[in-house]
Amino acid sequence: MKKFKKIKSNAIPLPMVNIDTDMIIPKQFLKTIKRTGLGKSLFYELRYDENDNKISSFVLNQDQYKDSQILITGKNFGCGSSREHAPWSIADYGIKCIIASSYADIFYNNCFKNGILPIKLAEDQVQELLKATEDSLNFEVDLENQRISYIVNNEAKEVEFDIDSAKKACLIEGIDDIGLTLNKVGHISEFENKQKSMNPWLYSQKLK
């Protein structure tokens, strides 16, 4: 994963509650086990009509949000099935940060494993940020200092957020669960060598 420290972007406003993983990436796109190529199908049933034509009124089809890296949305985001294709499609589209008041637990944890920062804020703060997207095209998410900065009517504003310190460290270092384990290879080898010297019979017999 790429290291996450600070991003600057306009923010995509999607003020819908209970967006489930089927809405994020419909079931017909779950045949692949690759993490790439899913971005074009993100929110497919909201982005395209029955003839696969783009729905111009949907926010992701509007030019000002073409390269946005921040999504601000409603509560209980990522509910439904536990499909990991949901965060895969979000990451492949280019979104690196999601802001909502609540998430489904499995989706929330899967985000960290795929380099996405899911920020939890109070509902009134989320609504304030959604309102700010009408005027501000510049949001900054600073993970190291746990702060969201933006400008509305020439006034600088900030919102602080909480995050688990271990998950924060993994995002900043750009490592997932496997990478976290590999960082402990030295300790694992040291334990194995010590165990072999103390209990050699555990390693002397071949498994049948």
Secondary structure in CASP SS format (residue, H / E / C, confidence):
PFRMAT SS
TARGET T0000
AUTHOR 0000-0000-0000
METHOD secondary structure of the structure
MODEL  1
M C 1.00
K C 1.00
K C 1.00
F C 1.00
K C 1.00
K E 1.00
I E 1.00
K E 1.00
S E 1.00
N C 1.00
A E 1.00
I E 1.00
P E 1.00
L E 1.00
P C 1.00
M C 1.00
V C 1.00
N C 1.00
I C 1.00
D E 1.00
T H 1.00
D H 1.00
M H 1.00
I H 1.00
I C 1.00
P C 1.00
K H 1.00
Q H 1.00
F H 1.00
L C 1.00
K C 1.00
T C 1.00
I C 1.00
K C 1.00
R C 1.00
T C 1.00
G C 1.00
L C 1.00
G H 1.00
K H 1.00
S H 1.00
L C 1.00
F C 1.00
Y H 1.00
E H 1.00
L H 1.00
R H 1.00
Y E 1.00
D C 1.00
E C 1.00
N C 1.00
D C 1.00
N C 1.00
K E 1.00
I C 1.00
S C 1.00
S C 1.00
F C 1.00
V H 1.00
L H 1.00
N H 1.00
Q C 1.00
D H 1.00
Q H 1.00
Y H 1.00
K C 1.00
D C 1.00
S C 1.00
Q C 1.00
I E 1.00
L E 1.00
I E 1.00
T E 1.00
G C 1.00
K C 1.00
N C 1.00
F E 1.00
G C 1.00
C E 1.00
G C 1.00
S C 1.00
S C 1.00
R C 1.00
E C 1.00
H H 1.00
A H 1.00
P H 1.00
W H 1.00
S H 1.00
I H 1.00
A H 1.00
D H 1.00
Y H 1.00
G C 1.00
I C 1.00
K C 1.00
C E 1.00
I E 1.00
I E 1.00
A E 1.00
S C 1.00
S C 1.00
Y E 1.00
A C 1.00
D H 1.00
I H 1.00
F H 1.00
Y H 1.00
N H 1.00
N H 1.00
C H 1.00
F H 1.00
K H 1.00
N C 1.00
G C 1.00
I C 1.00
L E 1.00
P E 1.00
I E 1.00
K E 1.00
L C 1.00
A C 1.00
E H 1.00
D H 1.00
Q H 1.00
V H 1.00
Q H 1.00
E H 1.00
L H 1.00
L H 1.00
K H 1.00
A H 1.00
T C 1.00
E C 1.00
D C 1.00
S C 1.00
L C 1.00
N C 1.00
F E 1.00
E E 1.00
V E 1.00
D E 1.00
L C 1.00
E C 1.00
N C 1.00
Q C 1.00
R E 1.00
I E 1.00
S E 1.00
Y E 1.00
I E 1.00
V E 1.00
N C 1.00
N C 1.00
E E 1.00
A E 1.00
K E 1.00
E E 1.00
V E 1.00
E E 1.00
F C 1.00
D C 1.00
I C 1.00
D C 1.00
S H 1.00
A H 1.00
K H 1.00
K H 1.00
A H 1.00
C H 1.00
L H 1.00
I H 1.00
E H 1.00
G C 1.00
I C 1.00
D C 1.00
D H 1.00
I H 1.00
G H 1.00
L H 1.00
T H 1.00
L H 1.00
N C 1.00
K C 1.00
V H 1.00
G H 1.00
H H 1.00
I H 1.00
S H 1.00
E H 1.00
F H 1.00
E H 1.00
N H 1.00
K H 1.00
Q H 1.00
K H 1.00
S H 1.00
M H 1.00
N C 1.00
P C 1.00
W H 1.00
L H 1.00
Y H 1.00
S H 1.00
Q C 1.00
K C 1.00
L C 1.00
K C 1.00
END
